[in-house]
Amino acid sequence: MSDLQSHAAALADGVAALHGNNQGESAAVDACCSVADEAFRRGAHELAFAVIRASLHKHGLQNDKLCRRYFFLLDTVVKARMSAKKKPEGPPKMLYLREMLGRVPEVLSGQLALLGGVDGVKAGERCVLMKERGVMVIGLSLLEWRLLLEKQAGPKMEMQMISGVEEAVVRGLSQSEGMSDAQAEIKLSWNAWALKLCEAEEGTPQLRGKCLLQRTVLLLAQNSFQKAIDSSGEVMRIQPANKHAAALNATALHKIGRKKEAASAVTELIGAFQRSEDQHVQDELGAPLELVVSLLVEMHRTKEALRLLSQLLSRVSGPRHQPLFFGLARLYAKHGLNKDALVLKLPQLCTRPPDRRTWDLLKSMAEYTPAAVEQLLQSYIDEAGPGRFTHVPQITEVMCKLPFGAHGSAANKALKLLQRCASQVAPDRPEDLKIIVEDLRAFMSSNIPPTVSEQFPRTIESLLLAYCEALTAQHTADAWEMPGDLMKRAFNGQPPVVLLEQLQRSCLRLPLTSEKTLWVVFRHLSPDSGVALVRTWLLQNDAAADVDRMERCARHFHMAKGEHAAALDLLRWAESRGLQVPAESARKWRELYFTVLRATAEERATTMKRGGAFTSGGLDMATPAVHDGGSEEGAAAMELTTFPHYRSQLTRLEIPLRNITLTERGVLAEKMDVVAPHGGGEVDLEGGGAEAW
């Protein structure tokens, strides 16, 4: 009796004792583990794994001790299959549970079947790749697969779960396809691994044919023509209608010198392609048809190649056949065949108006039939016009795919088209401006000669300049907003001064009733430019005395610059200009002034400790207007003073405010119940028809 038989006989008694164990679930699991441990001590690791596997099928996944023992014994039998010299890129070793369970002597397997049922001694369909060990376990049951998925045993057992043999085979074939041709030996080893797995686990004929087909391709690439003939013949016996196998077979016959057999095989393939139903042609368009056309050209049967391609081309009848058309076009171009049939067929596949598939087709065909593509583009260009510029970006993109000769000539041609379109842009259709500018921007970042590339920003500048000049108060808010937004994007936030000046001149033509439009433009200007524009607009329209309008301006300035001091500076600017406030609005002005002044003081009070406000004589309330007010034309110099009794809402401490105007001192004294000393700037706001700030 062999050692395996003796171990199995000894273990069979222990397993038999488990059947009548009624001591409870935990005790039963302990008894199962004891039998497996005994097998492990005897060195019969595979028998130990078989025992614990049957126990797992009896007791399920609830007992952690049983699950841990399963992980340990699985790792043990896997380590025994490891290869010390395995290449990192090579396929893993295989552990077939079907074979391992088949080696368990009958005396023990019968007892295991009674313990764990049929599933306890039968291999399943699931697989797992133990990455660190370089071993794939094949034949796991669904229960084992769930255990590995749900309770993986930490980082030491890095695993990849595979749902079945077919998935494992397909992964092996994909690994082979994904490697470079320089790794021919490893590519073949992955293919051999997938084929062996497929045959060992009785894969479907289609799956086996796929493995053999890949092997034939690899053998042909290595010039092993006779082996390729045998391999392709095997595929043809499994799948008699497989055109790829027949084409590979004919290629191998031709390469090895069996010309007559190869010619006969190619003739049969031509007939098979001509008989193919339309729904199958697309699948056969790749390697099979390419091999046949290559053979026909190599055999000097070019007319037959043209006839075959023309016959297939005649099946192309609309946009849904674009992939078939492009595949055939690639073969025409690759073998230098006459393309007249392609040129005649191309317009039939393009829709009007053109859709995404049409543009994809034209981009693909630009290399193969440039004259036909250019002719179609011209028809689309003729249809473009004001309100119909939607397809201009696609037209210029296809233009750049056309072989115009010298590098940059395609971009030059696109530039001329965009300049022609730009001349038709008007504020009535702001979307046209966006389309043309965005397309011009796309060329600014492309790799084209400087003599051409520098023309694109110039064209954008000219277009925006003309557009801004044409803006009037009658145009929509979108029309006004578009140029400011596009300026920032086209020139990386630093548009040319001439553009900003023109946009500001256009804004100054806006009447008071179009104030909302002014703020639409203001959002897209830099804070300083926007403030200067609004001040000029207020002066020009004599609108600074309107308290509601000034409040809106103060709010916008605050948001633009991110500080209340910007709003205070606006009010001081108005004071320096000597603007007249109607008597009925005087109190409202004072309230606005006090609100802005206090907000600015509180804003600056947050930094008074860090800035040394107490030691430096108080909070500095200076803004640009108190220093620059007198330098502006029409502005008066401002006399500055100090308000000593300001109580901060933040700290509740009194602190002096330095560099405030006399008017501000009077406002603070009035609102904070402080009596200003004589000459402190108090103004009688109740008398007279108007009051100067």
C-alpha positions in Angstrom: 0.0 0.0 0.0 1.4 3.5 -1.0 1.9 6.3 1.5 -1.1 8.2 -0.1 -3.4 5.2 0.3 -2.3 4.6 3.9 -2.8 8.3 4.8 -6.2 8.2 3.1 -7.3 5.1 5.0 -6.2 6.6 8.3 -8.1 9.8 7.6 -11.2 8.0 6.3 -11.9 6.7 9.8 -11.6 10.2 11.3 -14.0 11.6 8.6 -16.4 8.8 9.2 -16.6 9.7 12.9 -17.6 13.2 11.9 -21.0 12.0 10.5 -22.5 11.1 13.8 -21.0 14.0 15.7 -24.0 15.7 17.5 -22.0 17.8 20.0 -23.0 21.1 18.3 -21.7 23.2 15.4 -18.5 24.5 17.1 -17.5 21.0 18.3 -18.2 19.6 14.9 -16.0 22.2 13.2 -13.2 21.6 15.8 -13.4 17.8 15.0 -13.1 18.6 11.2 -10.1 20.8 11.8 -8.5 18.1 13.9 -8.7 15.6 11.0 -7.3 18.2 8.6 -4.5 18.9 11.1 -3.6 15.2 11.3 -3.4 15.1 7.5 -1.1 18.2 7.5 1.2 16.6 10.1 1.5 13.5 7.9 2.6 15.8 5.0 -0.5 15.0 3.0 -1.3 18.6 2.3 -3.7 17.9 -0.6 -5.7 15.5 1.5 -5.8 18.1 4.3 -7.2 20.6 1.9 -9.8 18.1 0.6 -11.0 17.4 4.1 -11.3 21.1 5.0 -13.0 21.8 1.7 -15.7 19.2 2.4 -16.1 20.5 5.9 -16.6 24.0 4.5 -19.4 22.8 2.2 -21.1 21.1 5.2 -20.8 24.0 7.7 -20.8 27.1 5.5 -18.9 30.4 6.0 -20.0 31.3 9.5 -17.2 29.7 11.5 -14.0 31.9 11.4 -11.8 29.0 12.5 -12.9 26.9 9.5 -12.5 29.8 7.1 -8.9 30.6 8.4 -8.0 26.9 8.1 -9.3 26.9 4.5 -7.2 30.0 3.6 -4.1 28.4 5.2 -4.4 25.1 3.4 -5.3 26.7 0.1 -2.1 28.8 0.3 -0.1 25.7 1.2 -1.1 23.7 -1.8 -0.7 26.8 -4.0 2.9 27.3 -2.8 3.7 23.7 -3.8 2.8 24.7 -7.4 5.0 27.8 -7.4 7.7 28.1 -10.0 11.0 29.5 -8.7 12.1 30.7 -12.1 8.8 32.1 -13.4 9.2 35.2 -15.6 7.3 38.3 -14.3 5.5 38.7 -17.7 4.9 35.0 -18.2 1.6 33.2 -17.5 0.9 31.8 -14.0 1.1 28.1 -13.1 -2.2 26.3 -13.0 -3.7 24.3 -10.1 -6.6 22.2 -11.3 -8.8 21.2 -8.4 -10.4 18.6 -10.7 -7.1 16.8 -11.0 -6.2 17.2 -7.3 -9.6 15.9 -6.1 -9.3 13.1 -8.6 -6.1 12.0 -6.9 -7.8 11.5 -3.5 -8.1 7.7 -2.9 -11.7 6.4 -3.1 -11.7 5.2 0.5 -11.4 8.9 1.6 -13.3 10.6 -1.2 -16.4 8.4 -0.4 -16.4 9.6 3.2 -15.8 13.2 2.1 -18.9 13.0 -0.2 -21.0 11.8 2.7 -19.6 14.7 4.8 -19.8 17.7 2.4 -22.2 16.4 -0.3 -21.4 16.2 -4.1 -20.0 19.7 -4.1 -17.5 18.8 -1.4 -15.7 16.4 -3.8 -16.5 18.0 -7.2 -14.6 20.8 -8.9 -16.6 24.0 -9.6 -16.3 26.5 -12.5 -14.8 29.5 -10.7 -11.1 30.6 -10.7 -8.8 32.7 -8.6 -5.3 34.1 -9.5 -3.0 34.2 -6.5 -0.9 37.0 -7.7 2.0 36.8 -5.2 2.3 33.1 -5.8 2.0 33.3 -9.6 -0.6 30.4 -9.5 -4.2 30.3 -10.8 -6.5 27.9 -9.0 -9.1 26.5 -11.3 -12.3 24.7 -10.3 -13.5 26.5 -7.2 -17.1 26.1 -6.2 -19.4 29.1 -5.8 -19.2 28.8 -2.0 -15.4 28.9 -2.0 -15.5 31.9 -4.4 -17.8 33.7 -2.0 -15.4 33.0 0.8 -12.4 34.4 -1.1 -14.5 37.5 -2.1 -16.0 38.3 1.3 -13.2 37.3 3.7 -9.9 37.8 1.9 -7.1 37.0 4.3 -5.2 40.3 4.3 -2.5 41.7 2.1 -0.5 38.5 2.0 -3.0 36.8 -0.2 -3.5 39.3 -3.1 -6.0 37.7 -5.4 -7.8 38.3 -8.6 -11.2 36.8 -8.8 -12.3 35.3 -12.2 -15.9 34.2 -12.8 -15.1 31.2 -15.0 -12.8 29.3 -17.3 -13.9 31.3 -20.4 -13.0 34.6 -18.7 -9.6 33.2 -17.7 -8.9 32.0 -21.2 -9.9 35.4 -22.7 -7.6 37.2 -20.2 -4.8 35.0 -21.3 -5.4 35.8 -25.0 -5.6 39.5 -24.2 -2.3 39.3 -22.4 -0.7 37.8 -25.5 -2.2 40.4 -27.8 -1.1 43.3 -25.5 2.6 42.5 -25.7 5.0 43.9 -28.3 6.2 41.8 -31.2 9.7 41.7 -29.7 8.3 39.5 -26.9 7.3 36.7 -29.3 8.3 33.9 -26.9 6.2 35.3 -24.0 3.2 35.9 -26.4 3.3 32.3 -27.4 3.6 31.1 -23.8 0.4 33.0 -22.9 -1.4 31.6 -25.9 -0.2 28.0 -25.0 -1.4 28.6 -21.4 -4.9 29.8 -22.6 -5.2 26.8 -25.0 -4.2 24.3 -22.4 -6.7 25.8 -19.9 -9.4 25.7 -22.5 -8.7 22.0 -23.4 -8.3 20.9 -19.7 -11.6 22.4 -18.7 -13.4 21.4 -21.9 -14.0 24.9 -23.2 -16.5 25.5 -26.0 -15.4 24.9 -29.7 -15.6 28.6 -30.3 -13.3 29.4 -27.4 -10.8 26.7 -28.5 -11.0 28.1 -32.1 -10.1 31.5 -30.8 -7.0 30.2 -29.0 -5.9 28.3 -32.1 -6.5 31.3 -34.3 -4.3 33.5 -32.2 -1.6 30.8 -32.2 -1.7 30.7 -36.0 -1.2 34.5 -36.2 1.8 34.2 -33.9 3.3 31.3 -35.9 2.9 33.3 -39.1 4.7 36.2 -37.5 7.6 33.9 -36.6 7.7 32.5 -40.2 6.7 29.0 -38.9 4.6 28.5 -42.0 4.0 24.7 -41.7 3.0 24.9 -38.1 0.7 27.8 -39.1 -0.9 25.6 -41.8 -1.5 22.8 -39.3 -2.9 25.3 -36.7 -5.3 27.0 -39.2 -6.4 23.6 -40.5 -7.4 22.7 -36.9 -9.5 25.8 -36.6 -11.2 25.1 -40.0 -12.1 21.6 -38.8 -13.7 23.1 -35.7 -15.3 26.1 -37.5 -15.5 25.3 -41.3 -16.9 28.8 -42.1 -14.2 30.8 -40.3 -12.8 33.1 -43.0 -10.0 34.4 -40.8 -8.6 30.8 -40.4 -9.0 30.2 -44.2 -7.2 33.5 -45.0 -4.3 32.7 -42.6 -4.1 29.2 -44.1 -3.9 30.7 -47.7 -1.3 33.1 -46.5 0.9 30.4 -45.0 0.5 28.3 -48.2 1.6 31.2 -50.3 4.6 32.0 -48.1 5.8 28.4 -48.0 5.6 28.1 -51.8 2.5 26.1 -52.4 1.2 28.7 -54.9 -1.6 26.7 -56.6 -3.2 25.7 -53.3 -3.0 29.2 -52.1 -4.5 30.6 -55.3 -7.4 28.1 -55.0 -8.0 29.0 -51.4 -8.1 32.7 -52.2 -10.6 32.1 -55.0 -12.8 30.2 -52.5 -12.5 33.1 -50.0 -13.5 35.6 -52.7 -16.7 33.6 -53.3 -17.3 33.3 -49.5 -17.0 37.1 -49.1 -19.4 37.8 -52.0 -21.9 35.3 -50.5 -21.7 36.8 -47.0 -24.8 38.4 -45.6 -24.6 42.1 -44.9 -24.7 41.7 -41.1 -21.6 39.5 -41.2 -19.5 41.6 -43.5 -18.6 44.2 -40.8 -17.2 41.4 -38.5 -15.1 40.0 -41.4 -13.8 43.4 -42.5 -10.7 43.4 -40.4 -8.0 40.8 -40.6 -9.7 38.3 -42.9 -10.5 40.7 -45.8 -7.1 42.5 -45.4 -5.3 39.2 -45.7 -7.2 38.3 -48.8 -6.7 41.7 -50.5 -3.0 41.6 -49.6 -2.7 38.1 -51.2 -4.5 39.2 -54.3 -2.2 42.1 -54.8 0.9 40.0 -54.0 -0.3 37.4 -56.6 -0.8 40.2 -59.2 -4.5 39.7 -59.2 -5.3 43.4 -58.6 -8.4 43.5 -60.8 -9.9 40.7 -58.7 -9.1 42.7 -55.5 -10.8 45.8 -57.0 -13.8 43.7 -58.1 -14.1 42.3 -54.6 -13.8 45.6 -52.9 -16.3 47.2 -55.3 -18.8 44.5 -54.7 -18.5 45.0 -50.9 -18.7 48.8 -51.5 -22.0 48.4 -53.3 -23.5 47.2 -50.0 -22.8 50.6 -48.4 -26.1 52.5 -48.7 -26.3 55.1 -45.9 -24.7 56.6 -42.8 -25.2 53.4 -40.8 -22.6 51.8 -43.1 -19.9 54.3 -42.4 -17.6 51.9 -40.5 -17.8 49.4 -43.4 -17.0 52.2 -45.9 -14.0 53.5 -43.9 -12.6 49.9 -43.5 -12.8 49.5 -47.3 -11.3 52.9 -47.9 -8.3 51.9 -45.7 -7.7 48.9 -47.9 -7.9 50.9 -51.1 -5.3 53.3 -49.7 -3.0 50.7 -48.2 -2.6 48.8 -51.5 -2.7 51.8 -53.8 -5.9 50.8 -55.6 -8.0 53.2 -57.8 -10.3 55.2 -55.5 -12.9 56.4 -58.0 -15.6 54.2 -56.5 -14.9 55.7 -53.0 -15.2 59.3 -54.4 -18.6 58.5 -55.9 -19.9 56.8 -52.8 -18.7 59.4 -50.2 -21.5 62.0 -50.7 -24.1 59.3 -50.1 -22.9 58.8 -46.6 -22.9 62.4 -45.5 -26.1 63.9 -44.1 -27.5 67.4 -44.4 -27.3 69.1 -42.0 -24.1 67.1 -41.1 -24.2 65.2 -37.9 -21.4 63.8 -35.6 -21.0 60.6 -37.7 -20.6 62.7 -40.9 -17.8 64.7 -39.4 -16.1 61.6 -38.0 -16.2 60.1 -41.5 -14.9 63.2 -43.2 -11.9 63.4 -40.7 -11.2 59.7 -41.4 -11.4 60.0 -45.2 -9.4 63.2 -45.4 -6.2 61.2 -45.8 -7.6 58.8 -48.4 -9.8 60.9 -50.6 -8.7 64.6 -50.0 -10.3 66.0 -53.2 -13.7 64.5 -52.4 -13.6 65.6 -48.8 -12.6 69.2 -49.8 -15.4 69.3 -52.3 -17.9 68.3 -49.6 -16.4 70.8 -47.2 -16.9 73.6 -49.8 -20.6 72.8 -50.0 -20.9 73.1 -46.2 -19.0 76.3 -46.3 -21.3 77.8 -48.9 -24.3 77.0 -46.5 -22.6 78.9 -43.6 -23.6 82.5 -42.8 -25.0 84.7 -40.1 -26.9 82.5 -37.6 -25.6 79.4 -39.4 -22.0 79.1 -38.1 -22.6 76.1 -36.0 -20.5 73.7 -38.1 -17.6 76.1 -38.7 -15.4 74.5 -36.0 -16.0 71.0 -37.5 -15.2 72.3 -41.0 -11.9 73.8 -39.8 -11.0 70.6 -37.9 -11.5 68.5 -41.1 -9.5 71.1 -43.1 -6.5 70.5 -40.9 -6.7 66.8 -41.7 -6.4 67.4 -45.4 -2.9 67.0 -46.9 -2.3 70.5 -48.2 1.4 70.1 -48.6 3.6 72.5 -46.6 3.0 72.4 -42.8 0.7 75.2 -41.8 -1.1 75.6 -45.1 -4.1 73.9 -43.7 -4.2 76.3 -40.8 -3.8 79.2 -43.3 -6.8 78.0 -45.2 -8.8 77.7 -42.0 -7.7 81.2 -41.0 -9.1 82.7 -44.3 -12.4 80.9 -43.8 -12.7 82.2 -40.2 -11.8 85.7 -41.3 -14.6 85.6 -43.9 -17.0 84.4 -41.2 -15.8 87.1 -38.8 -16.7 89.8 -41.3 -20.3 88.7 -41.1 -20.6 88.6 -37.3 -22.9 91.3 -35.8 -24.2 92.0 -32.2 -27.7 90.8 -33.4 -26.4 87.3 -33.1 -23.9 87.1 -30.2 -23.6 83.3 -30.5 -21.9 83.8 -33.9 -19.2 85.8 -32.1 -18.6 83.0 -29.6 -18.4 80.3 -32.2 -15.8 82.1 -34.4 -13.7 83.4 -31.5 -13.6 80.0 -29.8 -12.5 78.4 -33.1 -9.8 81.0 -33.6 -8.6 80.4 -30.0 -8.2 76.7 -30.7 -5.6 77.5 -33.4 -3.6 79.7 -31.0 -2.5 76.7 -29.0 -1.7 74.5 -32.0 1.7 73.7 -33.4 1.7 75.8 -36.5 4.3 78.2 -38.0 4.6 81.6 -36.3 3.8 83.5 -39.5 0.4 81.9 -39.5 -0.2 81.4 -35.7 0.3 85.2 -35.0 -2.6 86.0 -37.3 -5.2 84.3 -35.1 -5.0 86.6 -32.1 -4.9 89.6 -34.5 -8.1 88.3 -36.1 -9.7 87.9 -32.7 -8.7 91.5 -31.8 -10.1 92.9 -35.0 -13.3 90.9 -34.7 -14.0 92.0 -31.1 -13.1 95.6 -31.9 -15.6 95.8 -34.8 -18.2 94.0 -32.7 -17.8 96.4 -29.8 -18.1 99.4 -32.1 -21.4 98.1 -33.4 -23.0 97.7 -29.9 -25.9 100.0 -29.1 -28.4 100.3 -26.2 -30.9 98.4 -28.3 -28.9 95.1 -28.2 -29.6 92.4 -25.6 -27.6 91.8 -22.4 -26.2 88.7 -23.9 -24.8 90.7 -26.8 -23.1 93.1 -24.4 -21.8 90.3 -22.1 -20.2 88.2 -24.8 -17.2 90.3 -25.8 -16.0 90.9 -22.3 -16.1 87.2 -21.5 -14.4 86.2 -24.7 -11.6 88.9 -24.2 -10.6 87.4 -20.9 -10.5 83.8 -22.3 -8.8 84.6 -25.6 -6.0 86.7 -24.0 -5.6 84.9 -20.7 -7.2 87.7 -18.7 -5.0 90.4 -20.2 -6.9 91.8 -23.3 -5.2 94.5 -25.4 -5.8 98.0 -24.1 -7.4 99.1 -27.4 -10.2 96.5 -26.9 -10.9 97.6 -23.4 -11.0 101.3 -24.5 -13.4 100.5 -27.3 -15.7 98.5 -25.0 -15.7 101.3 -22.5 -16.5 103.9 -25.2 -19.4 101.7 -26.2 -20.6 101.5 -22.6 -20.5 105.3 -22.3 -23.2 105.5 -25.0 -25.6 103.6 -22.7 -28.4 105.8 -21.2 -29.5 105.7 -17.6 -32.3 103.3 -18.5 -29.7 100.7 -19.6 -27.9 100.6 -16.2 -28.4 96.8 -16.0 -26.5 96.4 -19.2 -23.6 98.4 -17.8 -23.3 96.0 -14.8 -23.3 93.0 -17.3 -20.1 94.5 -18.9 -18.7 95.5 -15.5 -18.5 91.8 -14.3 -16.0 91.0 -17.1 -13.7 94.0 -16.6 -10.8 94.2 -14.1 -11.9 96.0 -10.9 -9.9 99.1 -11.6 -11.1 99.4 -15.2 -14.7 98.8 -14.1 -14.5 101.4 -11.4 -13.1 104.0 -13.8 -15.8 103.2 -16.4 -18.7 103.6 -13.9 -17.3 106.9 -12.6 -17.1 108.3 -16.1 -20.6 107.0 -16.9 -22.0 108.6 -13.7 -20.4 112.0 -14.6 -21.4 111.9 -18.2 -25.0 111.2 -17.2 -25.0 113.5 -14.2 -26.3 110.6 -12.1 -24.1 110.6 -9.0 -26.7 112.4 -7.0 -29.2 109.5 -7.2 -28.9 107.8 -3.9 -30.3 104.5 -5.1 -28.0 104.4 -8.0 -25.0 105.2 -5.9 -26.0 102.5 -3.4 -26.0 100.0 -6.3 -22.6 101.2 -7.5 -21.2 100.9 -4.0 -22.5 97.3 -3.7 -20.9 96.4 -7.1 -17.6 98.0 -6.2 -17.5 96.2 -2.9 -18.1 92.8 -4.6 -15.6 93.6 -7.4 -12.7 94.6 -5.1 -13.6 92.5 -2.1 -13.5 95.4 0.4 -15.8 98.0 1.8 -13.1 100.7 1.2 -13.9 100.5 -2.5 -17.5 101.8 -1.8 -16.1 104.5 0.6 -13.7 105.6 -2.1 -16.6 106.0 -4.5 -18.5 108.3 -2.1 -15.3 110.3 -1.4 -14.8 110.6 -5.2 -18.3 112.1 -5.5 -17.6 114.5 -2.7 -14.4 115.7 -4.4 -16.3 116.4 -7.6 -18.6 118.8 -5.7 -21.7 116.9 -6.8 -25.1 118.4 -5.7 -27.4 116.4 -3.5 -31.2 117.3 -3.6 -32.4 118.4 -0.2 -35.1 115.6 -0.1 -32.3 113.0 -0.5 -29.8 114.5 2.0 -30.8 112.3 4.9 -30.7 109.2 2.7 -27.2 110.1 1.5 -26.1 110.5 5.1 -27.4 107.1 6.0 -25.6 105.5 3.0 -22.4 107.4 3.9 -22.6 106.2 7.5 -23.3 102.6 6.5 -20.3 102.5 4.2 -18.0 104.3 6.6 -18.9 102.1 9.5 -18.5 98.9 7.4 -15.0 100.1 6.3 -14.0 100.9 9.9 -15.1 97.5 11.1 -13.3 95.9 8.2 -10.1 97.7 9.2 -10.7 97.2 12.9 -10.1 93.5 12.5 -6.4 94.2 11.9 -6.0 97.1 14.4 -4.1 95.0 17.0 -1.7 93.6 14.3 -1.4 97.1 12.7 -0.9 98.9 16.0 -3.9 101.2 15.7 -3.7 102.4 19.3 0.0 103.2 19.2 -0.2 104.8 15.8 -3.0 107.2 16.7 -6.0 105.3 15.5 -7.4 103.5 12.4 -6.1 104.8 9.1 -9.2 105.3 6.9 -7.3 106.6 3.9 -8.4 105.6 0.4 -7.1 106.6 -3.0 -9.7 109.4 -3.4 -8.2 111.4 -0.4 -4.8 111.4 -2.0 -5.6 111.5 -5.7 -8.9 113.4 -5.6 -7.3 116.8 -6.3 -5.2 115.5 -9.2 -8.2 114.6 -11.3 -9.6 117.2 -13.6 -12.6 118.9 -12.0 -11.9 117.4 -8.6 -11.2 119.4 -5.4 -8.6 118.6 -2.9 -10.0 117.1 0.3 -9.3 118.4 3.8 -8.7 115.5 6.2 -9.3 115.3 10.0 -9.7 112.8 12.8 -12.7 111.4 14.6 -11.5 110.5 18.1 -14.6 108.7 19.6 -15.4 105.9 17.2 -16.7 102.8 19.1 -16.0 99.5 17.3 -18.8 97.1 17.1 -16.3 94.3 17.0 -14.2 95.1 20.1 -16.5 97.6 21.9 -13.5 99.8 22.3 -13.2 103.5 21.4 -10.6 104.2 18.8 -9.8 107.3 16.7 -10.4 107.3 13.0 -7.6 109.1 11.1 -7.7 110.5 7.5 -11.5 111.1 7.3 -13.1 114.0 5.6 -14.9 116.9 7.3 -18.2 115.6 6.0 -17.5 112.1 7.3 -16.7 113.6 10.7 -20.0 115.4 10.8 -21.9 112.2 9.7 -20.2 110.2 12.5 -20.9 112.8 15.1 -24.5 112.9 14.1 -25.0 109.1 14.0 -22.9 108.3 17.1 -24.4 111.0 19.3 -21.1 112.9 19.6 -21.0 116.7 19.5 -18.5 117.8 16.9 -16.3 120.7 17.9 -16.7 124.1 16.2 -15.6 123.9 12.5 -15.9 120.1 12.6 -17.5 119.9 9.2 -21.1 119.8 10.2 -23.4 120.8 7.3 -27.0 122.0 7.4 -28.7 119.4 5.3 -32.2 120.6 6.0 -32.0 124.0 4.4 -31.6 125.1 0.8 -32.6 123.4 -2.4 -29.4 121.4 -2.8 -26.4 120.7 -0.7 -22.8 120.1 -1.8 -20.8 117.2 -0.3 
